[in-house]
Amino acid sequence: MKTFNSLVSEYLGGDLSHELAEEVEFSILGSAAQDFILRTLILMRQAGQSATDFSPYHTWELSTVIPRILPGSLGGIIPPFTNPGRHAVFDEYIRKKILVPRDQQAILIDIGCGFPPLTTIDTSRNFPDWKVFGIDQHFAPFVVIDPDGHYGCFAKDGTFQYMQPRFGAPDTSNFYADHISTKNRFKTAFNKLYPMLEIADNTTGFYEKDGYKLIQNPIKEFETEQLTFHEAEIDTCHLPYAHVVRCMNVLVYFKAQDRIRMITQAGRKLQEGGIFVAGTNHGSGSYRRYVIYQKQGGHLLPIEFAFSIDVLRPLSVVPWFTIHDDDTEATLLAELAYCIRSNSDYWQQFSARIDFLFEHHDICLRNDKGFLDGPKVQRPRQEQRKLHSDLWQKTKSEGFIGGAVDALCAAGYNGFENVVGDIAIRPGGDSRPGGDSSFLPLPLT
């Protein structure tokens, strides 16, 4: 019988420490989570990672988080989870790259904005003169908020859909510790509050009792004069042509043919010269990989593939988050990471520096067997994220972005540091050794 450790040994050429190996009970995970682990290990191998790159952060995600956020665990719904500030880098990219003529109303369409639509709200606030449209295939018609601010969402017939802890809550361990108990608590609250709610289609309303609050059509509460939401596919929405269309953490859930169809649909909603931003990232905005497309002469051209430097030494599986085997972005990211790792002069210096900073900030420490142990002091999640962010900002200031770009250029890629300080290449055509057919111009007619 396959175990997590045997799979790591098979794909990464070495066994995990006993402490790490026993955290992931592969045999009891569902098939979707098992398939996810296999895809992760394949991509890690392609990126040149080894068993010693695993940390307690990785095994916690694989054993606790991933099985609960895959579409199969949510009845086929794409996880709508998001956090404030998650797309701050992309707002900065837009500010630096997009110049809207004064006689035009600037338009941004955000596809798959999730719930609550925090990143779409962020963007609307960051661009107060823009019209922002949030689009999602599904907005929960009912949400129950508990006394701690955590929430659970329900369908029109009362079926439980998903739940999420409040962003920034000091301790969410109880929320996750007994998943079934937490879920039943929300269901009980919904059943008590629903009969008291005055139901009216397409309007918002609420009923509150004993610290629990049930809201109908909660997405309506976030709308403003400059921000509106539509429950629809982008090709069925009658919206003005946009200067920017953004679609983060959505396309990864679809197969290649469907991704191309959705990218083409997004391109058709763009004004000439407008950009389409698509990719994935962590809830904190870290571990991002993304493609920038631009509409030019009736085609959607891939002009940039970029990723943050933290994917080179990730303490998360997010860089390799894939739902299908044919994910071109994840595959290209693994290829580029391998190329950078293969530059021995750069990699030895970079990896040694990261090990030092991990230890210095008590993020994780390599033990005498070469594996990464967890921190000596457990900190709130927000404090952990701040430490991680500061660490990677330090590597940028020390020139490691430029070193990674130089490694890519030396290997024949058209590499550069983009306007937000991420590592990037020009994709498509002959952008890499042997050519690249993964990102080609898409006709929009």
Number of C-alpha atoms within 10 A of each C-alpha: 5 8 14 22 21 16 17 23 16 13 20 21 14 15 18 23 18 9 10 21 19 14 16 20 14 21 12 9 14 12 13 15 22 17 16 21 23 16 18 22 23 20 24 25 20 20 24 18 22 18 21 16 17 23 22 20 17 18 21 15 17 24 17 15 12 18 19 19 18 19 15 15 18 15 11 10 16 21 21 21 18 23 20 19 18 19 25 16 17 18 18 14 16 19 12 11 10 14 11 13 8 7 6 9 13 20 23 27 28 24 25 27 28 26 22 20 23 19 22 32 21 17 22 22 14 14 18 11 12 19 19 27 23 25 24 20 15 18 24 22 19 25 27 27 23 20 11 12 15 18 21 24 25 21 15 10 8 14 11 21 19 23 25 18 19 17 15 13 13 12 12 17 9 10 17 16 11 10 13 10 13 15 18 12 12 24 18 10 20 25 12 14 19 18 10 13 15 11 14 10 8 10 12 17 17 19 16 15 11 9 11 20 19 27 22 26 20 22 23 15 12 14 14 13 7 15 19 19 21 18 16 16 15 22 13 9 12 9 12 16 18 25 26 25 25 21 21 20 24 19 22 22 19 17 14 16 9 12 16 14 12 18 20 18 16 24 29 21 24 24 18 18 16 23 28 27 22 22 21 26 20 19 18 18 20 25 23 24 27 23 21 19 26 23 25 18 11 14 19 27 22 21 18 20 25 25 27 21 23 21 20 24 17 18 22 22 22 21 28 27 22 25 20 15 16 14 20 16 23 23 20 20 23 24 18 25 23 19 20 25 21 17 17 11 12 16 18 12 11 20 14 11 14 16 16 15 19 20 18 12 15 17 22 22 21 17 9 7 9 12 19 24 20 17 15 11 7 11 13 12 15 14 13 14 15 11 16 19 15 12 18 18 14 13 17 16 9 11 11 20 20 17 19 27 21 20 23 25 17 14 17 14 22 17 25 21 17 15 14 15 18 21 24 26 23 20 26 19 14 14 17 20 9 9 12 14 13 13 20 15 18 18 15 17 7
